[in-house]
Amino acid sequence: MTSSALGTVPSPAIALLRAIRVRQWVKNLLVVAAPLAAGRLLEPDVALDTLAAVASFCLASSTVYLCNDVADAEADRLHPRKRFRPIAAGHLTPPAALASAVGFAALSLLLAASTGPGLLALMIGYLVLQLAYAYSLKHQPVLDITVVASGFLLRAVAGGLASHLALSQWFLLVAGFGSLFIVAGKRYSELQTLGSGSGTRRSLVLYTPSYLRFVWSAAAGGAMMAYCLWAFRQPHVEGIRWEALSVAPFVVGVLRYAVDVDAGRAGEPEDIIWHDRVLQVIGVVWLVCVCIGVSGG
């Protein structure tokens, strides 16, 4: 791919900024889930530790993106969208990308350590697992979606560890099934749009649409059931049960996202979050219900 085909060649700083995928940092807001569900997010100490955990995950995820793009540069050049990524396009050299990744990883671990040993251990585990995925596990069917889903789950767990909050079994079930739903939907969309023989992701060869549809459908059902159990097991207070009311926008949001999965548009989950205005409204309604409920309103 020549520079003329890609337009003006960006500076190394701009290329690095594009390579760390700031738009995808929206995924790291999952870190906020645990303190939000516990109704303690606005406490100063909890808020600061949660912010540190979010920042740590942003840096760690960018570390993984850089290493992944170095490992996948050849395959990315065959992809209709990924071929424009800075490393695949030749705008950022692999040595520069890897050096930046080391710096981001170090800063991520320093931030994690500032909240305590629990989050530090989790971040080390996250980086090891995701780097193993980037260089090997991504080519193993089932293991690839399991590892990516674990990344979302670890984000949800990180908020509890950073803030020293106990995590309920219902929270973990919702986070786990929800993560699997998103990742299986991503693979399903990739299979629908790219096909198993595209050469851009080897694990797609061993997947079928019916199998991935089974996985994301089962995961969606598990997430909705676990959320209902959490909502209806909250302590009863006088007046409106806001946690119970939050079930409706939660289920509608899952069903709305499933429309994009079924249509093969969920290959980049962050694009749906940024561009689907209806889903954003549903998300705001759900968030309001949860916040009022956990605050005792």
Helices and strands as residue ranges (DSSP letters): H 3-6, H 12-19, G 22-32, H 33-37, H 44-71, H 73-76, G 82-84, H 86-89, H 94-113, H 117-135, G 137-139, H 143-163, H 169-194, G 202-206, H 209-232, H 242-245, H 247-262, H 269-275, H 277-294
